[in-house]
């Protein structure tokens, strides 16, 4: 129980730090992860550009299914410039995951490689490949306030 309280506190502090005026947009997402097989819901913030076409995107998500998971992610996105309403991006990130099994819990640190596409400046589809003892793969669909 102590560990979950510390994780929740750390997650809330990260969210509070992310909600500064330097962050441009709030977004929501849902999706699925593989190994563990979970349904995901999450909240994310997107920074103003740090450099041309590079954004910081911290996010928090909760997974339900095989096990309960709470994940805090710090992702970086590089958006490719296009003249269409579809804007692909690639990136990478760090993740801290708390897993709640039936009789124990575990805290794991890892990373991810990601890619996605923005449709207009609001909707996005994203996939993440997990590195380390974190979900192997995530498929995410979401909405972001421009």
PyMOL commands that set and color helices and strands:
alter all, ss='L'
color gray80, all
select helices_A, chain A and resi 2-18
alter helices_A, ss='H'
color red, helices_A
select strands_A, chain A and resi 23-34+38-47+54-65+68-79+86-100+105-119+123-132+137-144
alter strands_A, ss='S'
color yellow, strands_A
deselect
rebuild
show_as cartoon
